Amino acid sequence: MTAESQHGDALHGVQIVFQLPYHADESIDFDTLGAEIEHIFAEGADGLVMAMVTEVLRLSESERHEVARFCCQAAGGRGPVVVSVGSESTRGACELAEQAESVGAAAVMAIPPVSIGVDEDQLSSYYERILQAISLPVIIQDASGYVGRPMSIELQAGLMDRFGADRVLFKPEANPIGPRLTALREATRGRARVFEGSAGIALLDSYRRGVVGTMPGADLVEPLVAFWRAL
């Protein structure tokens, strides 16, 4: 088994996107963040995710590096850590991905650039360069339910065909979530590893459509862990 497939196999179940606490002066409260991460694993989460709920788009580049390093250390091997590396430039995304790999992330997740409309060829190149910059799995996050615009199923399936199901995973959030999830699974002949991204709201329907896990925020860890285990 390759290192990439080992990382990919570890990504399943309830992967919690932690929320970022701040001090009154808007600096990051790492003591409270450490306590939050302890709570997340104590409640049975399978892994940890630094992503949109973590407010990554509001962080400076140095803060993103610092938070990524901290959460990988705080996880302490109790589960995989996924680090969001989406950026407004391909170079920026690749640098964030390389840094995430260097501090021990198990995978990275990337939304497309959101400040401008990017055509399909440019978007394909964006993800290809991230995949080429690191050896980790890359989760393609179509966050167009709240930022950006939907990515085509053909683009997403094509990236998986070129790089393999161990390297390219998915978190589809474009509406309608259920039918698009099924379309992605069908386009990849059932091989796509997909995470539910509706904070658990569509988890039952998404589970029936073949997801390997869910990536909700940290406010409902215990009930969603219980729900996933029941499923």
Secondary structure by P-SEA (a helix, b strand, c coil): ccaaaaaaaaccccccbbbbbbccccccaaaaaaaaaaaaaaacccccccccccccccccaaaaaaaaaaaaaaacccbbbbbbbccccaaaaaaaaaaaaaacccbbbbbccccccccaaaaaaaaaaaaaaccbbbbbcccccccbbbbbaaaaaaaaaacccccbbbbccccaaaaaaaaaaaaaccccbbbbcccccaaaaaaaacccccccccccaaaaaaaaaac
